[in-house]
Amino acid sequence: MKKYTLQGVKRDATGRKVKVLRRSGLVPATVYGKKLTSLSVTIPAADFRKTYQDAGVTGLIELSIDKTVHPVLIHTVQLDPVQESVLHVEFYQVDLKEKVKTKVPLVLVGESPAVTERKGVLLSLLTEVDVEALPAELPEKIDVDVTKLTDVDQEVKVSELTIPTGVTILTDATVGVVKVGALVSKEAEAQAAAEAQAAAEAAAETAPAEGELGAPATESKVEEKPAEKSKEEPKS
């Protein structure tokens, strides 16, 4: 497993004073662990961003502070909600002989025949899994092979993942990771809606109103009046 390195310096500035550190290109950070008194340090922002991008939360980092190397994992990264700059970092010092629990991201690998043949579309059901392993054996990611997904409704479950030696998956093995869903394009949905509306409008236009040709007529009875008798007397 690849190891990463960072250089940190102990800091005394706390509270509002850390704003000055950020403006000078430094990131305030804290290092803690079971057998370590919490340390307040600063790290060059550019160096941290590069390491964080490569190592993520599972990469083992050798953090040097005053010539002492601390094996750490990135535990928490606080970002500015507007500028997305790093405000604060928490490092967790690990015991290299003691297993730790963390989350590992899942990465889809290959192409699904169901997708290439336009039978369906891939639906990502899970993006990461919970694992347990020694710090040096934590994988940066776990690959998910989708080349066997050839038809709609087929899926890959957690139990089917290829796990590196020394790593235990804690996520339920029956949980689905990725699945092939039915291919329904937005164009098809729009066309179906338009056709349904057109049919409804056509039906409304052709339906005859009561009293018009084709409408059921209301039955009415006309009484015939008896012929009137002549009042003129017959001549004799």
Secondary structure per residue as TSV (DSSP state, phi and psi in degrees):
chain	resnum	aa	ss	phi	psi
A	1	M	-	360.0	137.0
A	2	K	-	-70.0	139.4
A	3	K	-	-108.5	150.4
A	4	Y	E	-121.0	155.0
A	5	T	E	-127.2	145.6
A	6	L	E	-141.4	150.9
A	7	Q	E	-113.6	126.4
A	8	G	E	-123.7	160.2
A	9	V	E	-130.1	136.0
A	10	K	E	-61.4	145.0
A	11	R	-	-128.5	151.4
A	12	D	-	-106.5	-22.3
A	13	A	-	-67.1	132.8
A	14	T	-	-139.3	172.8
A	15	G	G	62.6	-134.3
A	16	R	G	-68.5	-19.9
A	17	K	G	-67.9	-19.8
A	18	V	H	-70.5	-15.8
A	19	K	H	-61.6	-35.5
A	20	V	H	-64.5	-38.9
A	21	L	H	-64.0	-42.4
A	22	R	H	-64.4	-39.9
A	23	R	H	-65.7	-23.3
A	24	S	T	-92.8	9.1
A	25	G	T	88.1	19.6
A	26	L	E	-113.2	150.2
A	27	V	E	-110.4	122.8
A	28	P	E	-71.8	138.6
A	29	A	E	-144.4	163.0
A	30	T	E	-128.8	137.1
A	31	V	E	-115.3	127.1
A	32	Y	E	-142.0	165.7
A	33	G	E	-178.5	175.0
A	34	K	T	-63.5	-39.0
A	35	K	T	-112.7	32.5
A	36	L	E	-140.1	131.7
A	37	T	E	-73.6	132.9
A	38	S	E	-53.0	134.4
A	39	L	E	-114.9	137.9
A	40	S	E	-102.2	123.5
A	41	V	E	-137.0	172.7
A	42	T	E	-126.4	149.8
A	43	I	E	-136.9	140.4
A	44	P	E	-55.9	127.7
A	45	A	H	-59.6	-41.5
A	46	A	H	-64.1	-41.8
A	47	D	H	-65.0	-41.0
A	48	F	H	-65.7	-44.3
A	49	R	H	-59.1	-43.1
A	50	K	H	-64.9	-44.1
A	51	T	H	-65.9	-41.8
A	52	Y	H	-64.3	-38.6
A	53	Q	H	-63.7	-38.3
A	54	D	H	-84.8	-41.9
A	55	A	H	-89.2	-30.4
A	56	G	T	63.0	-146.5
A	57	V	T	-101.0	0.4
A	58	T	T	-112.3	-11.4
A	59	G	S	-74.6	131.5
A	60	L	-	-77.8	126.2
A	61	I	E	-114.6	134.6
A	62	E	E	-96.1	102.5
A	63	L	E	-95.9	113.2
A	64	S	E	-92.7	124.8
A	65	I	E	-134.8	116.1
A	66	D	T	52.2	48.2
A	67	K	T	68.3	8.0
A	68	T	E	-107.6	128.8
A	69	V	E	-95.1	125.6
A	70	H	E	-111.4	119.3
A	71	P	E	-75.9	115.6
A	72	V	E	-133.7	160.2
A	73	L	E	-118.3	147.4
A	74	I	E	-74.3	119.4
A	75	H	E	-97.2	-49.3
A	76	T	E	-140.7	136.9
A	77	V	E	-125.1	119.1
A	78	Q	E	-97.4	123.8
A	79	L	E	-111.7	149.9
A	80	D	-	-69.5	126.9
A	81	P	T	-66.0	-20.7
A	82	V	T	-99.1	-56.3
A	83	Q	T	-87.0	-13.4
A	84	E	-	61.2	22.4
A	85	S	-	-80.7	156.0
A	86	V	E	-78.4	122.3
A	87	L	E	-94.3	-39.2
A	88	H	E	-161.5	149.8
A	89	V	E	-131.1	142.0
A	90	E	E	-116.0	124.5
A	91	F	E	-105.2	140.2
A	92	Y	E	-110.8	117.9
A	93	Q	E	-78.2	129.7
A	94	V	-	-109.8	158.5
A	95	D	-	-94.0	118.6
A	96	L	T	-62.4	-15.4
A	97	K	T	-102.8	5.8
A	98	E	S	-121.1	131.7
A	99	K	-	-69.9	147.3
A	100	V	E	-124.7	158.0
A	101	K	E	-110.4	135.4
A	102	T	E	-158.4	-178.0
A	103	K	E	-108.1	140.2
A	104	V	E	-120.9	131.1
A	105	P	E	-70.8	150.0
A	106	L	E	-102.8	138.8
A	107	V	E	-126.2	124.4
A	108	L	E	-73.4	133.9
A	109	V	E	-125.8	136.7
A	110	G	S	87.0	-175.2
A	111	E	-	-121.9	137.5
A	112	S	-	-83.6	126.3
A	113	P	H	-57.4	-32.2
A	114	A	H	-62.9	-30.9
A	115	V	H	-82.2	-46.1
A	116	T	H	-63.7	-30.7
A	117	E	T	-90.6	7.6
A	118	R	T	58.1	37.8
A	119	K	S	-87.8	-30.7
A	120	G	E	-162.7	-171.5
A	121	V	E	-132.1	144.9
A	122	L	E	-76.2	132.5
A	123	L	E	-114.1	117.4
A	124	S	E	-82.4	115.3
A	125	L	-	-96.5	-23.0
A	126	L	-	-146.1	133.1
A	127	T	S	-107.8	-12.5
A	128	E	E	-157.3	159.6
A	129	V	E	-130.1	154.1
A	130	D	E	-84.8	132.6
A	131	V	E	-133.7	167.0
A	132	E	E	-136.6	131.7
A	133	A	E	-168.0	167.5
A	134	L	-	-66.2	146.4
A	135	P	G	-51.1	-39.7
A	136	A	G	-75.2	-12.8
A	137	E	G	-106.9	3.8
A	138	L	-	-67.9	126.8
A	139	P	-	-78.5	146.3
A	140	E	S	-71.9	-28.1
A	141	K	-	-159.4	166.3
A	142	I	E	-125.8	125.0
A	143	D	E	-77.8	144.7
A	144	V	E	-120.2	110.9
A	145	D	E	-78.9	118.1
A	146	V	-	-107.7	8.3
A	147	T	T	-69.9	-15.8
A	148	K	T	-91.8	-1.2
A	149	L	-	-85.7	100.5
A	150	T	-	-107.9	-8.5
A	151	D	S	-148.3	165.7
A	152	V	T	-63.5	141.1
A	153	D	T	80.2	-4.2
A	154	Q	-	-74.1	149.2
A	155	E	E	-148.9	165.1
A	156	V	E	-110.9	127.4
A	157	K	E	-100.0	166.4
A	158	V	G	-57.4	-36.8
A	159	S	G	-64.0	-18.7
A	160	E	G	-94.4	-0.8
A	161	L	S	-73.1	146.8
A	162	T	-	-89.6	113.8
A	163	I	-	-104.6	133.7
A	164	P	-	-62.3	153.7
A	165	T	T	-60.3	136.4
A	166	G	T	90.8	-2.6
A	167	V	-	-109.2	133.4
A	168	T	E	-112.1	128.0
A	169	I	E	-83.6	128.0
A	170	L	-	-99.0	-17.6
A	171	T	S	-69.4	144.9
A	172	D	-	-52.5	126.3
A	173	A	T	-65.6	-20.8
A	174	T	T	-87.1	-4.9
A	175	V	S	-73.1	137.1
A	176	G	E	-78.0	143.2
A	177	V	E	-101.2	-49.1
A	178	V	E	-146.2	146.4
A	179	K	E	-142.1	151.9
A	180	V	E	-92.5	118.2
A	181	G	E	-100.4	162.6
A	182	A	E	-62.3	142.5
A	183	L	-	-86.9	106.8
A	184	V	-	-127.7	106.5
A	185	S	-	-79.1	159.3
A	186	K	H	-64.4	-33.6
A	187	E	H	-65.1	-40.0
A	188	A	H	-66.0	-41.1
A	189	E	H	-64.0	-42.4
A	190	A	H	-65.3	-40.9
A	191	Q	H	-65.0	-42.2
A	192	A	H	-63.5	-40.6
A	193	A	H	-65.3	-40.8
A	194	A	H	-66.0	-41.3
A	195	E	H	-65.3	-39.4
A	196	A	H	-65.4	-40.4
A	197	Q	H	-67.2	-41.3
A	198	A	H	-63.4	-40.2
A	199	A	H	-65.3	-39.4
A	200	A	H	-66.4	-40.4
A	201	E	H	-66.5	-40.3
A	202	A	H	-64.3	-40.7
A	203	A	H	-64.8	-37.0
A	204	A	H	-69.0	-35.6
A	205	E	H	-72.7	-34.4
A	206	T	H	-87.9	-12.6
A	207	A	S	-71.7	119.1
A	208	P	-	-72.7	144.2
A	209	A	-	-84.3	161.2
A	210	E	T	-62.1	131.8
A	211	G	T	94.5	-16.3
A	212	E	S	-86.8	169.0
A	213	L	T	-58.8	127.6
A	214	G	T	97.8	-17.1
A	215	A	S	-82.0	149.1
A	216	P	-	-65.5	123.9
A	217	A	-	-78.2	148.0
A	218	T	-	-82.2	124.1
A	219	E	-	-70.4	133.7
A	220	S	-	-135.9	144.0
A	221	K	-	-107.3	136.1
A	222	V	-	-113.7	118.6
A	223	E	-	-80.5	133.5
A	224	E	-	-87.7	131.8
A	225	K	-	-82.7	138.9
A	226	P	-	-66.7	148.9
A	227	A	-	-65.3	138.7
A	228	E	-	-76.9	140.6
A	229	K	-	-78.2	143.5
A	230	S	-	-71.1	133.0
A	231	K	-	-81.4	-13.5
A	232	E	S	-78.3	129.0
A	233	E	-	-75.0	141.2
A	234	P	-	-66.6	139.1
A	235	K	-	-76.6	144.3
A	236	S	-	-100.5	360.0
